[in-house]
Amino acid sequence: MITRAQFEQNYAVSSGVTIEWLREMGREARPCSCDYEGCEGWQMAYIEQLQWAVGRGIATPAEKALLEWKE
């Protein structure tokens, strides 16, 4: 598994943007436990969407955990 910083850098480079741009767009790296063979242990989560779902009481437990995750 790679570090969060490595994942964010790789994601930004492959997307042709900067990490700062990703954060400005509401995206942050969060742990992933999808069990996909090629998974690097991280996913790029849409924080604003998670906040919206939690605020309306429609978020799944997994979505709540992503939003509440702290390094």
C-alpha positions as CSV (number, residue, x, y, z in Angstrom):
1,M,0.0,0.0,0.0
2,I,1.2,3.5,-0.8
3,T,0.9,6.6,1.4
4,R,-1.9,9.1,1.2
5,A,0.5,11.7,-0.1
6,Q,1.8,9.3,-2.8
7,F,-1.8,8.4,-3.8
8,E,-2.8,12.1,-4.0
9,Q,0.3,13.0,-6.1
10,N,-0.3,10.1,-8.5
11,Y,-4.0,10.9,-8.8
12,A,-3.3,14.5,-9.5
13,V,-0.6,13.7,-12.1
14,S,-2.7,11.2,-13.9
15,S,-5.6,13.6,-13.9
16,G,-3.5,16.5,-15.2
17,V,-4.3,18.7,-12.2
18,T,-2.7,19.7,-8.9
19,I,-3.5,18.4,-5.4
20,E,-4.5,21.9,-4.5
21,W,-7.0,22.0,-7.4
22,L,-8.4,18.6,-6.3
23,R,-9.0,20.0,-2.8
24,E,-10.5,23.2,-4.2
25,M,-13.0,20.9,-6.0
26,G,-13.9,19.2,-2.8
27,R,-11.9,16.0,-3.3
28,E,-9.7,14.4,-0.6
29,A,-8.0,11.0,-0.3
30,R,-9.6,8.6,2.1
31,P,-8.9,5.0,3.0
32,C,-10.4,2.4,0.6
33,S,-11.2,-1.2,1.5
34,C,-12.7,-2.4,-1.7
35,D,-10.7,-5.6,-1.9
36,Y,-10.0,-4.9,-5.6
37,E,-6.6,-6.6,-6.5
38,G,-5.1,-3.4,-7.9
39,C,-6.4,-1.1,-5.2
40,E,-3.7,1.0,-3.6
41,G,-5.7,1.4,-0.3
42,W,-7.0,4.9,-1.1
43,Q,-9.9,6.5,-2.9
44,M,-10.5,10.1,-3.9
45,A,-13.7,11.0,-2.0
46,Y,-16.1,13.9,-2.8
47,I,-16.2,15.6,0.6
48,E,-19.1,18.0,-0.2
49,Q,-21.3,15.1,-1.4
50,L,-20.6,13.2,1.7
51,Q,-21.5,16.2,3.9
52,W,-24.7,16.6,1.9
53,A,-25.7,13.0,2.4
54,V,-24.9,13.0,6.1
55,G,-26.7,16.3,6.6
56,R,-29.9,14.8,5.1
57,G,-29.6,11.5,7.0
58,I,-29.2,9.4,3.8
59,A,-25.5,8.5,4.1
60,T,-24.5,4.9,4.5
61,P,-22.3,3.9,7.5
62,A,-19.3,3.6,5.1
63,E,-19.9,7.2,3.8
64,K,-20.1,8.5,7.3
65,A,-16.9,6.8,8.1
66,L,-15.2,8.4,5.1
67,L,-16.3,11.8,6.2
68,E,-15.3,11.3,9.8
69,W,-11.9,9.8,9.0
70,K,-8.8,11.6,10.5
71,E,-5.2,10.9,9.7
